[in-house]
Amino acid sequence: MNLLGQIINAWTVIAGPETVGRHPQWECRCRCGAIKLVFETSLRSGKSQSCGCLHREKVNEALLAARLSHRHTRSMTYTSEYAAWQSMRARCCNPSRVDYPRYGGRGIKVCTQWRDSFERFLADMGPKPSTKHQIDRYPNNDGNYEPGNCRWATPIQQARNRRSSKVVVGFGGELPLIEFCEVIGAHYKTVRQRMDRGSTFEKAVLTPRSAAWAAKYGRDVYDRARLGDFKAKSAAKRAQKKLDFRTAA
C-alpha cells in the first residue's frame, strides 16, 4: 500500500518505505515540524498519531478546561483551596503517601460528593478566611471529611483538635493545655515539655522558664519581662552580655 503524500492524523508521509525486517517504515513529518520514521502498521492502526505533541495538546486542553471550570487557579498554579482539596483526597485515598496511615489507613474517608467534585467542596466549605487556615475535621476528629464535620481552622485551632492534644485539670478547671497556657500567659511548648518529663501542670506553669535567670536578675524583673515588660527584659539581656564579657575576660 502506497502511503506517500498521505496525511494521517498529525503525520504527513514524505518518503519511503524503508523495510526493517518484515516491517516497512515511512518517513513522516509531524504538523509541529518534527520528522521521524514510523512503522506502517502504526500509521494504519492509529497507534502513532503524532510525534507526541498531539497528546500533550489534549492533556493541556483537559487541564485548562478543569481550571476554567472552577476558576481557582492563578497563572496556571493551584489556589490554596484547590491544593487543600487535593491533599485531603490524597492522604485518604493514596496508600503510597507517608501520612496515609494516619488518615485513610485508620478508616478516614472523603465523602463521595467532595471526592469527585472540587466545585461541590468549595461550595460547602467556602473560601479560606486566610492563607494560614487549613481544613480541619471538627467537631469529630475521628470522623470523615464531609459537610458538617469540617471547617477552615488556624494552626492553634488545629493543635487543640489533634488526638495528641493534652487536656489538663488545674486551678479549678479543665481545658486543653494550649488554651490554659493562652489564658495565663505561659509558654505552651515549655509547659508541654515539662509535663512530658513528669511535672504536674501547676509545677510546669509556675516554675520560671529559667530559674537561674530569675535568681540572677530578681523574680520581679523576671515576672515583668514575662508579662511583656520589654524594657525590663532588654535590661536583663544587656546585664547578661556584660556579665558574659567579664567572665570571658
N, C-alpha and C positions, 0 to 999 in steps of 0.2 A: 504494500500500500504506500503510495507516494504522498508524503505529508508536506513536502516542500512548499513554502509560501502560505501555509495554513495558519490561522490564528486559533489557538486552543487555550481557552481561559486567558491567562495573562501572558502566555507564550506566543511568540511568532517564530515559526520554523524557518531558519535562514540557510541551512546547509545540511548535507548528509544524504543517506545514512552512513554511519560507520558501524561496522559489525564488531562486537566484542563477544567472542564465543558464539553463542547462538542468538544473542540479543542485540538487535540493531539500536543504535543511538542516533539522535538528531541534535544538531547544534541549534539552540534556541536563544532568542533574545527576549528577556522579560520586559514588561512595559516600563519598569523602572530603569532599564538600560543594561542590566546585568546579562552576561552571556554564559550559558552553561550547556554541557552535554546531558541530554535527558533520554532515558530509555523510552523506546516507542510504546512499550506496554504501559508505562506510567502515564504517557500522554493520552493514550486512547482510553484508559480506565479512569482518568481523572485523579489518579493518585498524586500526580505532580501538577499543580495548577499555577505555580509561580516559583520564584527563587526563595520565597519566604515572606516577601513584602505584602502579599495579599492577606496572609494570616495575621501579620502584625496590624494591618489596617482594620481588619474585622475586630481584633481584640481591642484596639484603641477606640473604635466606634462604640463597642459594648460598654467599655469603661466610661466613656463620655456620656452615653445615654444614662447610665446609672448615676453619675454625678449630677447631671442636669435634672434628673427626676426628683431629687430631694434638695438640690441646690445647697448642699452642705459641704462644699469644698472651696478653697481659696487658692488660686494659682496652681490648680491641679494637685493640691495636697488636701488631706482629710482635715476636717474640723475636729475640735476636741470631743464633741458629742459623737461624731461618727467613729472616732478612734475608741471611745469608751464602749460603744456598741460592739465593735469588732473584738475588742479584748474580752468583753463579757462572754460572747459566744465561744471564743477560742478556749478560754480557761475551763469552760464547762463541756465542750464537745471535742477537744483535740487532746488525745492521750499523750501525745509527744511533748506537750507543754510542761515546763518544770513545775508550774503551780497547779496542774490538773489534779493531783491527789487531794489538794485542799478544797477543790470545788467539785468538778464532775466526778472525781474519784470517791467522794463521800456522798454522792447522790444529789447534789445541787444541779438543777436544770434551768434552762431558759424556756419560758413559755413559748408555745408554737407561734403565736402572733408576733412576738418580738424577735424570735429566732429567724423568721422568714421575711421580716419587713422592717427596715430601718425607719421608714415613714411612720409606721404604727408605734414603734418605740419612741420616736421623737414626739409624736402627738400625745402620748401618755405621760412622758417624763417632762416635756418642755425643755427649753434651752438651759444650759448651766447658768447659775447665778454669777459664777466667776470661773476663771481658769483653774483655780485651786480646788474646786469641787469635783468629787468623784462619785460614781454610782455606789450606793450602799444598800444592803439588804436590811430593811428596818420596817416594822419592829421585830420580825423574826429572823435573827441572823443565821439560823439553820434552814430557813425556807428557800424557795426558788426565786429566780429573777422573774417577777411578774407584777402586773399592776396591783397596787395596794400594799406591796411589800418592798418597794424600792423608793429611794429618794436621792437627791444630789446632796452630798454631805461634805463638810470641811474635814481636813485631816484630824482635828481634835474630836469631832463627832464620830468619825470612823474609829478612832482609838478607843472611845468609850464603848463602842458597839462590838469590838472584837471579842472572840471567845476567850482570849487570854487576858482580857481586861479584868483588873483586880478590884473587887468590891470589898470595902473595909467598913468596920464598925468602930467608931471612935468619937469622943467629945459629944456623946449623946445622940449620934445619928448614924445613918447607914447610906453611903453613896459610893459611886465608882471613885477609885483613888484619884484619878485625874481631876475630877470635879472638886474633891476635898482640897487638893493642892491649889486649885484656882481660887477657891473661896478664902483660904487662909494665907495665900501668897507664898506657898512653899514651892521649892523646885522639884517638879514631878520626877525627873529622871533620878535625882539623888535619893529621894524618898523611896522610889521603887527599888533601886539597887540595895538600899539598906534593908528593906523588908525581905528581899530575896535572900539576903545573907542571914536572916533570922531575927531582925529587930521587930519590935511591936510598932504599930502605926504611930502611937503617941511619941515613942522614943525616936523614931525615924524623923518625925516632924520637928520635935523640939531640940534635937541635937544640932548645933550650928554646922554649917557645911564645912567649916574648918575651925575646929576647936582651938588650934594653935593661933589662927588668925584672930579669933575673938579674944583670946588671952593676951595676945601681943598688943592689940590696939584698944582693948576695952570692949565689954559687951555692949555698952551703949552705942559706941561707934559702929559696931557690927550690926546692931539692930537697925540703926538709922540707915545704913547702907543697904541692908536687906529690904527695907521698906521703901527704897527709892531715893534716899538722900544721896545723890550722886556726888555732891561736894565732899561729903564725909568719905565716900568710897574712894574718890580721887586722892584725897589727902592721905588715906591709908596706903594707897598704892605708891604714892611718892615717898612716904616714910619707908616702905618696904624696899624701894630701889636704893635709898640712901643706906639702909642697913646692909643690903646685899653688897654694895660697893665697899663699905667699911670692912665687912667680913673678908672680902676678896683681897683687900689691900693688906 
